[in-house]
């Protein structure tokens, strides 16, 4: 799969967003122009095989990773223990 040339900072941010439960693949595509398949290919390329398998198991079937199947439209969960407004 062809992946665009990305800086190490951008790759790190995409990996971080892909690991986040509530960041959808659509949000990554909007921000960085990578489709879900490209994100998966990037994760496979950048991660150790065992970490990639753990990530795939984690996101497979997760409703929050796809905007179409989310149970909420916008907003994010904020713990009462988390700082900020």
PDB file as gemmi writes it, atoms N, CA and C in Angstrom:
CRYST1    1.000    1.000    1.000  90.00  90.00  90.00 P 1                      
ATOM      1  N   UNK A   1       0.854  -1.179   0.000  1.00  0.00           N  
ATOM      2  CA  UNK A   1       0.000   0.000   0.000  1.00  0.00           C  
ATOM      3  C   UNK A   1       0.894   1.234   0.000  1.00  0.00           C  
ATOM      4  N   UNK A   2       0.528   2.179  -0.839  1.00  0.00           N  
ATOM      5  CA  UNK A   2       1.293   3.422  -0.910  1.00  0.00           C  
ATOM      6  C   UNK A   2       0.885   4.356   0.211  1.00  0.00           C  
ATOM      7  N   UNK A   3       1.875   4.771   0.969  1.00  0.00           N  
ATOM      8  CA  UNK A   3       1.657   5.739   2.038  1.00  0.00           C  
ATOM      9  C   UNK A   3       2.396   7.020   1.674  1.00  0.00           C  
ATOM     10  N   UNK A   4       1.792   8.163   1.945  1.00  0.00           N  
ATOM     11  CA  UNK A   4       2.500   9.414   1.655  1.00  0.00           C  
ATOM     12  C   UNK A   4       3.711   9.577   2.569  1.00  0.00           C  
ATOM     13  N   UNK A   5       4.647  10.410   2.117  1.00  0.00           N  
ATOM     14  CA  UNK A   5       5.796  10.716   2.966  1.00  0.00           C  
ATOM     15  C   UNK A   5       5.332  11.563   4.140  1.00  0.00           C  
ATOM     16  N   UNK A   6       5.581  11.066   5.332  1.00  0.00           N  
ATOM     17  CA  UNK A   6       5.139  11.752   6.552  1.00  0.00           C  
ATOM     18  C   UNK A   6       6.340  11.977   7.464  1.00  0.00           C  
ATOM     19  N   UNK A   7       6.349  13.101   8.150  1.00  0.00           N  
ATOM     20  CA  UNK A   7       7.421  13.361   9.107  1.00  0.00           C  
ATOM     21  C   UNK A   7       7.242  12.452  10.325  1.00  0.00           C  
ATOM     22  N   UNK A   8       8.286  12.304  11.092  1.00  0.00           N  
ATOM     23  CA  UNK A   8       8.207  11.449  12.281  1.00  0.00           C  
ATOM     24  C   UNK A   8       7.204  12.000  13.292  1.00  0.00           C  
ATOM     25  N   UNK A   9       7.068  13.332  13.357  1.00  0.00           N  
ATOM     26  CA  UNK A   9       6.096  13.932  14.276  1.00  0.00           C  
ATOM     27  C   UNK A   9       4.669  13.598  13.862  1.00  0.00           C  
ATOM     28  N   UNK A  10       4.403  13.642  12.560  1.00  0.00           N  
ATOM     29  CA  UNK A  10       3.063  13.320  12.057  1.00  0.00           C  
ATOM     30  C   UNK A  10       2.766  11.843  12.280  1.00  0.00           C  
ATOM     31  N   UNK A  11       3.729  10.991  12.011  1.00  0.00           N  
ATOM     32  CA  UNK A  11       3.542   9.554  12.237  1.00  0.00           C  
ATOM     33  C   UNK A  11       3.244   9.292  13.707  1.00  0.00           C  
ATOM     34  N   UNK A  12       3.993   9.918  14.598  1.00  0.00           N  
ATOM     35  CA  UNK A  12       3.756   9.738  16.040  1.00  0.00           C  
ATOM     36  C   UNK A  12       2.343  10.171  16.414  1.00  0.00           C  
ATOM     37  N   UNK A  13       1.876  11.285  15.863  1.00  0.00           N  
ATOM     38  CA  UNK A  13       0.530  11.780  16.178  1.00  0.00           C  
ATOM     39  C   UNK A  13      -0.541  10.833  15.635  1.00  0.00           C  
ATOM     40  N   UNK A  14      -0.345  10.309  14.439  1.00  0.00           N  
ATOM     41  CA  UNK A  14      -1.311   9.366  13.874  1.00  0.00           C  
ATOM     42  C   UNK A  14      -1.372   8.103  14.722  1.00  0.00           C  
ATOM     43  N   UNK A  15      -0.204   7.598  15.129  1.00  0.00           N  
ATOM     44  CA  UNK A  15      -0.179   6.403  15.986  1.00  0.00           C  
ATOM     45  C   UNK A  15      -0.909   6.667  17.295  1.00  0.00           C  
ATOM     46  N   UNK A  16      -0.673   7.828  17.865  1.00  0.00           N  
ATOM     47  CA  UNK A  16      -1.339   8.196  19.119  1.00  0.00           C  
ATOM     48  C   UNK A  16      -2.856   8.254  18.927  1.00  0.00           C  
ATOM     49  N   UNK A  17      -3.283   8.890  17.845  1.00  0.00           N  
ATOM     50  CA  UNK A  17      -4.724   9.005  17.587  1.00  0.00           C  
ATOM     51  C   UNK A  17      -5.353   7.644  17.321  1.00  0.00           C  
ATOM     52  N   UNK A  18      -4.637   6.772  16.632  1.00  0.00           N  
ATOM     53  CA  UNK A  18      -5.166   5.437  16.334  1.00  0.00           C  
ATOM     54  C   UNK A  18      -5.344   4.613  17.605  1.00  0.00           C  
ATOM     55  N   UNK A  19      -4.490   4.820  18.607  1.00  0.00           N  
ATOM     56  CA  UNK A  19      -4.611   4.109  19.873  1.00  0.00           C  
ATOM     57  C   UNK A  19      -5.745   4.653  20.739  1.00  0.00           C  
ATOM     58  N   UNK A  20      -6.105   5.915  20.556  1.00  0.00           N  
ATOM     59  CA  UNK A  20      -7.154   6.518  21.377  1.00  0.00           C  
ATOM     60  C   UNK A  20      -8.499   5.886  21.039  1.00  0.00           C  
ATOM     61  N   UNK A  21      -9.261   5.541  22.063  1.00  0.00           N  
ATOM     62  CA  UNK A  21     -10.541   4.871  21.852  1.00  0.00           C  
ATOM     63  C   UNK A  21     -11.553   5.740  21.123  1.00  0.00           C  
ATOM     64  N   UNK A  22     -11.609   7.000  21.442  1.00  0.00           N  
ATOM     65  CA  UNK A  22     -12.668   7.852  20.901  1.00  0.00           C  
ATOM     66  C   UNK A  22     -12.267   8.646  19.675  1.00  0.00           C  
ATOM     67  N   UNK A  23     -11.075   8.448  19.159  1.00  0.00           N  
ATOM     68  CA  UNK A  23     -10.676   9.112  17.923  1.00  0.00           C  
ATOM     69  C   UNK A  23     -11.016   8.182  16.771  1.00  0.00           C  
ATOM     70  N   UNK A  24     -11.918   8.625  15.908  1.00  0.00           N  
ATOM     71  CA  UNK A  24     -12.372   7.775  14.807  1.00  0.00           C  
ATOM     72  C   UNK A  24     -11.366   7.788  13.659  1.00  0.00           C  
ATOM     73  N   UNK A  25     -11.469   6.767  12.817  1.00  0.00           N  
ATOM     74  CA  UNK A  25     -10.645   6.731  11.612  1.00  0.00           C  
ATOM     75  C   UNK A  25     -10.995   7.904  10.697  1.00  0.00           C  
ATOM     76  N   UNK A  26     -12.244   8.327  10.723  1.00  0.00           N  
ATOM     77  CA  UNK A  26     -12.663   9.469   9.905  1.00  0.00           C  
ATOM     78  C   UNK A  26     -11.967  10.755  10.355  1.00  0.00           C  
ATOM     79  N   UNK A  27     -11.765  10.909  11.658  1.00  0.00           N  
ATOM     80  CA  UNK A  27     -11.058  12.089  12.166  1.00  0.00           C  
ATOM     81  C   UNK A  27      -9.607  12.086  11.702  1.00  0.00           C  
ATOM     82  N   UNK A  28      -8.988  10.919  11.688  1.00  0.00           N  
ATOM     83  CA  UNK A  28      -7.611  10.812  11.198  1.00  0.00           C  
ATOM     84  C   UNK A  28      -7.567  11.132   9.709  1.00  0.00           C  
ATOM     85  N   UNK A  29      -8.556  10.646   8.972  1.00  0.00           N  
ATOM     86  CA  UNK A  29      -8.592  10.921   7.534  1.00  0.00           C  
ATOM     87  C   UNK A  29      -8.791  12.409   7.262  1.00  0.00           C  
ATOM     88  N   UNK A  30      -9.662  13.046   8.034  1.00  0.00           N  
ATOM     89  CA  UNK A  30      -9.893  14.479   7.866  1.00  0.00           C  
ATOM     90  C   UNK A  30      -8.629  15.276   8.143  1.00  0.00           C  
ATOM     91  N   UNK A  31      -7.931  14.918   9.190  1.00  0.00           N  
ATOM     92  CA  UNK A  31      -6.764  15.687   9.598  1.00  0.00           C  
ATOM     93  C   UNK A  31      -5.519  15.386   8.761  1.00  0.00           C  
ATOM     94  N   UNK A  32      -5.314  14.116   8.388  1.00  0.00           N  
ATOM     95  CA  UNK A  32      -4.065  13.728   7.740  1.00  0.00           C  
ATOM     96  C   UNK A  32      -4.243  13.154   6.338  1.00  0.00           C  
ATOM     97  N   UNK A  33      -5.482  12.919   5.912  1.00  0.00           N  
ATOM     98  CA  UNK A  33      -5.725  12.406   4.563  1.00  0.00           C  
ATOM     99  C   UNK A  33      -5.438  10.930   4.382  1.00  0.00           C  
ATOM    100  N   UNK A  34      -5.383  10.175   5.473  1.00  0.00           N  
ATOM    101  CA  UNK A  34      -5.127   8.736   5.385  1.00  0.00           C  
ATOM    102  C   UNK A  34      -6.424   7.966   5.601  1.00  0.00           C  
ATOM    103  N   UNK A  35      -6.713   7.032   4.706  1.00  0.00           N  
ATOM    104  CA  UNK A  35      -7.893   6.191   4.868  1.00  0.00           C  
ATOM    105  C   UNK A  35      -7.654   5.187   5.994  1.00  0.00           C  
ATOM    106  N   UNK A  36      -8.713   4.495   6.391  1.00  0.00           N  
ATOM    107  CA  UNK A  36      -8.576   3.479   7.446  1.00  0.00           C  
ATOM    108  C   UNK A  36      -7.547   2.424   7.043  1.00  0.00           C  
ATOM    109  N   UNK A  37      -7.590   1.979   5.790  1.00  0.00           N  
ATOM    110  CA  UNK A  37      -6.632   0.970   5.325  1.00  0.00           C  
ATOM    111  C   UNK A  37      -5.198   1.493   5.381  1.00  0.00           C  
ATOM    112  N   UNK A  38      -5.004   2.769   5.079  1.00  0.00           N  
ATOM    113  CA  UNK A  38      -3.670   3.347   5.154  1.00  0.00           C  
ATOM    114  C   UNK A  38      -3.200   3.467   6.601  1.00  0.00           C  
ATOM    115  N   UNK A  39      -4.118   3.793   7.507  1.00  0.00           N  
ATOM    116  CA  UNK A  39      -3.759   3.860   8.934  1.00  0.00           C  
ATOM    117  C   UNK A  39      -3.335   2.481   9.413  1.00  0.00           C  
ATOM    118  N   UNK A  40      -4.075   1.459   9.017  1.00  0.00           N  
ATOM    119  CA  UNK A  40      -3.730   0.087   9.408  1.00  0.00           C  
ATOM    120  C   UNK A  40      -2.360  -0.287   8.855  1.00  0.00           C  
ATOM    121  N   UNK A  41      -2.098   0.060   7.595  1.00  0.00           N  
ATOM    122  CA  UNK A  41      -0.795  -0.238   6.993  1.00  0.00           C  
ATOM    123  C   UNK A  41       0.324   0.510   7.714  1.00  0.00           C  
ATOM    124  N   UNK A  42       0.077   1.761   8.083  1.00  0.00           N  
ATOM    125  CA  UNK A  42       1.067   2.545   8.821  1.00  0.00           C  
ATOM    126  C   UNK A  42       1.334   1.925  10.190  1.00  0.00           C  
ATOM    127  N   UNK A  43       0.281   1.520  10.868  1.00  0.00           N  
ATOM    128  CA  UNK A  43       0.439   0.884  12.180  1.00  0.00           C  
ATOM    129  C   UNK A  43       1.247  -0.409  12.041  1.00  0.00           C  
ATOM    130  N   UNK A  44       0.939  -1.182  11.018  1.00  0.00           N  
ATOM    131  CA  UNK A  44       1.672  -2.440  10.795  1.00  0.00           C  
ATOM    132  C   UNK A  44       3.155  -2.164  10.549  1.00  0.00           C  
ATOM    133  N   UNK A  45       3.443  -1.115   9.780  1.00  0.00           N  
ATOM    134  CA  UNK A  45       4.820  -0.773   9.438  1.00  0.00           C  
ATOM    135  C   UNK A  45       5.605  -0.232  10.635  1.00  0.00           C  
ATOM    136  N   UNK A  46       4.955   0.562  11.474  1.00  0.00           N  
ATOM    137  CA  UNK A  46       5.654   1.283  12.529  1.00  0.00           C  
ATOM    138  C   UNK A  46       5.711   0.552  13.864  1.00  0.00           C  
ATOM    139  N   UNK A  47       4.894  -0.461  14.036  1.00  0.00           N  
ATOM    140  CA  UNK A  47       4.825  -1.126  15.339  1.00  0.00           C  
ATOM    141  C   UNK A  47       5.463  -2.508  15.291  1.00  0.00           C  
ATOM    142  N   UNK A  48       5.836  -2.997  16.467  1.00  0.00           N  
ATOM    143  CA  UNK A  48       6.288  -4.376  16.568  1.00  0.00           C  
ATOM    144  C   UNK A  48       5.093  -5.267  16.243  1.00  0.00           C  
ATOM    145  N   UNK A  49       5.329  -6.443  15.681  1.00  0.00           N  
ATOM    146  CA  UNK A  49       4.216  -7.330  15.316  1.00  0.00           C  
ATOM    147  C   UNK A  49       3.263  -7.626  16.482  1.00  0.00           C  
ATOM    148  N   UNK A  50       3.803  -7.848  17.668  1.00  0.00           N  
ATOM    149  CA  UNK A  50       2.935  -8.168  18.807  1.00  0.00           C  
ATOM    150  C   UNK A  50       2.083  -6.955  19.206  1.00  0.00           C  
ATOM    151  N   UNK A  51       2.664  -5.762  19.120  1.00  0.00           N  
ATOM    152  CA  UNK A  51       1.904  -4.549  19.440  1.00  0.00           C  
ATOM    153  C   UNK A  51       0.831  -4.297  18.397  1.00  0.00           C  
ATOM    154  N   UNK A  52       1.160  -4.552  17.130  1.00  0.00           N  
ATOM    155  CA  UNK A  52       0.169  -4.383  16.071  1.00  0.00           C  
ATOM    156  C   UNK A  52      -0.993  -5.339  16.282  1.00  0.00           C  
ATOM    157  N   UNK A  53      -0.732  -6.588  16.586  1.00  0.00           N  
ATOM    158  CA  UNK A  53      -1.808  -7.565  16.824  1.00  0.00           C  
ATOM    159  C   UNK A  53      -2.682  -7.129  18.001  1.00  0.00           C  
ATOM    160  N   UNK A  54      -2.056  -6.620  19.070  1.00  0.00           N  
ATOM    161  CA  UNK A  54      -2.811  -6.155  20.230  1.00  0.00           C  
ATOM    162  C   UNK A  54      -3.711  -4.983  19.833  1.00  0.00           C  
ATOM    163  N   UNK A  55      -3.182  -4.045  19.047  1.00  0.00           N  
ATOM    164  CA  UNK A  55      -3.969  -2.892  18.599  1.00  0.00           C  
ATOM    165  C   UNK A  55      -5.127  -3.335  17.718  1.00  0.00           C  
ATOM    166  N   UNK A  56      -4.880  -4.244  16.773  1.00  0.00           N  
ATOM    167  CA  UNK A  56      -5.944  -4.707  15.873  1.00  0.00           C  
ATOM    168  C   UNK A  56      -7.047  -5.394  16.669  1.00  0.00           C  
ATOM    169  N   UNK A  57      -6.670  -6.194  17.635  1.00  0.00           N  
ATOM    170  CA  UNK A  57      -7.656  -6.866  18.472  1.00  0.00           C  
ATOM    171  C   UNK A  57      -8.473  -5.838  19.250  1.00  0.00           C  
ATOM    172  N   UNK A  58      -7.801  -4.787  19.677  1.00  0.00           N  
ATOM    173  CA  UNK A  58      -8.459  -3.743  20.471  1.00  0.00           C  
ATOM    174  C   UNK A  58      -9.467  -2.939  19.651  1.00  0.00           C  
ATOM    175  N   UNK A  59      -9.122  -2.574  18.418  1.00  0.00           N  
ATOM    176  CA  UNK A  59      -9.998  -1.699  17.631  1.00  0.00           C  
ATOM    177  C   UNK A  59     -11.012  -2.450  16.776  1.00  0.00           C  
ATOM    178  N   UNK A  60     -10.811  -3.739  16.548  1.00  0.00           N  
ATOM    179  CA  UNK A  60     -11.744  -4.501  15.723  1.00  0.00           C  
ATOM    180  C   UNK A  60     -13.108  -4.551  16.399  1.00  0.00           C  
ATOM    181  N   UNK A  61     -14.097  -4.032  15.702  1.00  0.00           N  
ATOM    182  CA  UNK A  61     -15.456  -4.038  16.217  1.00  0.00           C  
ATOM    183  C   UNK A  61     -15.759  -2.936  17.211  1.00  0.00           C  
ATOM    184  N   UNK A  62     -14.804  -2.064  17.491  1.00  0.00           N  
ATOM    185  CA  UNK A  62     -15.023  -0.970  18.447  1.00  0.00           C  
ATOM    186  C   UNK A  62     -15.873   0.103  17.790  1.00  0.00           C  
ATOM    187  N   UNK A  63     -17.026   0.374  18.370  1.00  0.00           N  
ATOM    188  CA  UNK A  63     -17.955   1.338  17.788  1.00  0.00           C  
ATOM    189  C   UNK A  63     -17.387   2.749  17.717  1.00  0.00           C  
ATOM    190  N   UNK A  64     -16.560   3.120  18.661  1.00  0.00           N  
ATOM    191  CA  UNK A  64     -16.078   4.500  18.711  1.00  0.00           C  
ATOM    192  C   UNK A  64     -15.066   4.811  17.621  1.00  0.00           C  
ATOM    193  N   UNK A  65     -14.534   3.815  16.938  1.00  0.00           N  
ATOM    194  CA  UNK A  65     -13.551   4.067  15.897  1.00  0.00           C  
ATOM    195  C   UNK A  65     -14.197   4.406  14.554  1.00  0.00           C  
ATOM    196  N   UNK A  66     -15.531   4.321  14.473  1.00  0.00           N  
ATOM    197  CA  UNK A  66     -16.238   4.630  13.233  1.00  0.00           C  
ATOM    198  C   UNK A  66     -17.405   5.559  13.539  1.00  0.00           C  
ATOM    199  N   UNK A  67     -17.426   6.702  12.884  1.00  0.00           N  
ATOM    200  CA  UNK A  67     -18.474   7.692  13.150  1.00  0.00           C  
ATOM    201  C   UNK A  67     -19.878   7.147  12.887  1.00  0.00           C  
ATOM    202  N   UNK A  68     -20.022   6.278  11.894  1.00  0.00           N  
ATOM    203  CA  UNK A  68     -21.344   5.781  11.520  1.00  0.00           C  
ATOM    204  C   UNK A  68     -21.990   4.898  12.583  1.00  0.00           C  
ATOM    205  N   UNK A  69     -21.208   4.264  13.416  1.00  0.00           N  
ATOM    206  CA  UNK A  69     -21.768   3.344  14.413  1.00  0.00           C  
ATOM    207  C   UNK A  69     -21.637   3.852  15.837  1.00  0.00           C  
ATOM    208  N   UNK A  70     -21.188   5.095  15.995  1.00  0.00           N  
ATOM    209  CA  UNK A  70     -21.075   5.667  17.346  1.00  0.00           C  
ATOM    210  C   UNK A  70     -22.438   5.864  17.967  1.00  0.00           C  
ATOM    211  N   UNK A  71     -22.473   5.799  19.273  1.00  0.00           N  
ATOM    212  CA  UNK A  71     -23.718   6.041  19.995  1.00  0.00           C  
ATOM    213  C   UNK A  71     -23.847   7.503  20.384  1.00  0.00           C  
ATOM    214  N   UNK A  72     -22.822   8.314  20.110  1.00  0.00           N  
ATOM    215  CA  UNK A  72     -22.867   9.741  20.399  1.00  0.00           C  
ATOM    216  C   UNK A  72     -22.408  10.477  19.147  1.00  0.00           C  
ATOM    217  N   UNK A  73     -22.860  11.707  18.993  1.00  0.00           N  
ATOM    218  CA  UNK A  73     -22.537  12.468  17.795  1.00  0.00           C  
ATOM    219  C   UNK A  73     -21.275  13.287  17.988  1.00  0.00           C  
ATOM    220  N   UNK A  74     -21.204  14.016  19.080  1.00  0.00           N  
ATOM    221  CA  UNK A  74     -20.022  14.821  19.347  1.00  0.00           C  
ATOM    222  C   UNK A  74     -19.764  14.878  20.830  1.00  0.00           C  
ATOM    223  N   UNK A  75     -18.678  15.508  21.187  1.00  0.00           N  
ATOM    224  CA  UNK A  75     -18.312  15.582  22.595  1.00  0.00           C  
ATOM    225  C   UNK A  75     -17.362  14.468  22.944  1.00  0.00           C  
ATOM    226  N   UNK A  76     -16.857  14.534  24.141  1.00  0.00           N  
ATOM    227  CA  UNK A  76     -15.935  13.502  24.588  1.00  0.00           C  
ATOM    228  C   UNK A  76     -16.122  13.291  26.066  1.00  0.00           C  
ATOM    229  N   UNK A  77     -15.733  12.133  26.496  1.00  0.00           N  
ATOM    230  CA  UNK A  77     -15.829  11.806  27.905  1.00  0.00           C  
ATOM    231  C   UNK A  77     -14.741  12.546  28.664  1.00  0.00           C  
ATOM    232  N   UNK A  78     -15.072  13.104  29.786  1.00  0.00           N  
ATOM    233  CA  UNK A  78     -14.081  13.736  30.647  1.00  0.00           C  
ATOM    234  C   UNK A  78     -14.318  13.232  32.061  1.00  0.00           C  
ATOM    235  N   UNK A  79     -13.311  12.592  32.594  1.00  0.00           N  
ATOM    236  CA  UNK A  79     -13.389  12.110  33.959  1.00  0.00           C  
ATOM    237  C   UNK A  79     -13.502  13.265  34.917  1.00  0.00           C  
ATOM    238  N   UNK A  80     -14.184  13.062  36.035  1.00  0.00           N  
ATOM    239  CA  UNK A  80     -14.295  14.109  37.051  1.00  0.00           C  
ATOM    240  C   UNK A  80     -12.935  14.402  37.667  1.00  0.00           C  
ATOM    241  N   UNK A  81     -12.020  13.451  37.580  1.00  0.00           N  
ATOM    242  CA  UNK A  81     -10.671  13.627  38.123  1.00  0.00           C  
ATOM    243  C   UNK A  81      -9.750  14.381  37.170  1.00  0.00           C  
ATOM    244  N   UNK A  82     -10.186  14.544  35.926  1.00  0.00           N  
ATOM    245  CA  UNK A  82      -9.356  15.195  34.918  1.00  0.00           C  
ATOM    246  C   UNK A  82      -9.418  16.703  35.080  1.00  0.00           C  
ATOM    247  N   UNK A  83      -8.271  17.359  34.960  1.00  0.00           N  
ATOM    248  CA  UNK A  83      -8.222  18.809  35.092  1.00  0.00           C  
ATOM    249  C   UNK A  83      -8.786  19.473  33.856  1.00  0.00           C  
ATOM    250  N   UNK A  84      -9.214  20.705  33.997  1.00  0.00           N  
ATOM    251  CA  UNK A  84      -9.717  21.467  32.863  1.00  0.00           C  
ATOM    252  C   UNK A  84     -11.196  21.716  33.014  1.00  0.00           C  
ATOM    253  N   UNK A  85     -11.729  22.499  32.109  1.00  0.00           N  
ATOM    254  CA  UNK A  85     -13.153  22.846  32.200  1.00  0.00           C  
ATOM    255  C   UNK A  85     -14.024  21.854  31.495  1.00  0.00           C  
TER     256      UNK A  85                                                      
END                                                                             
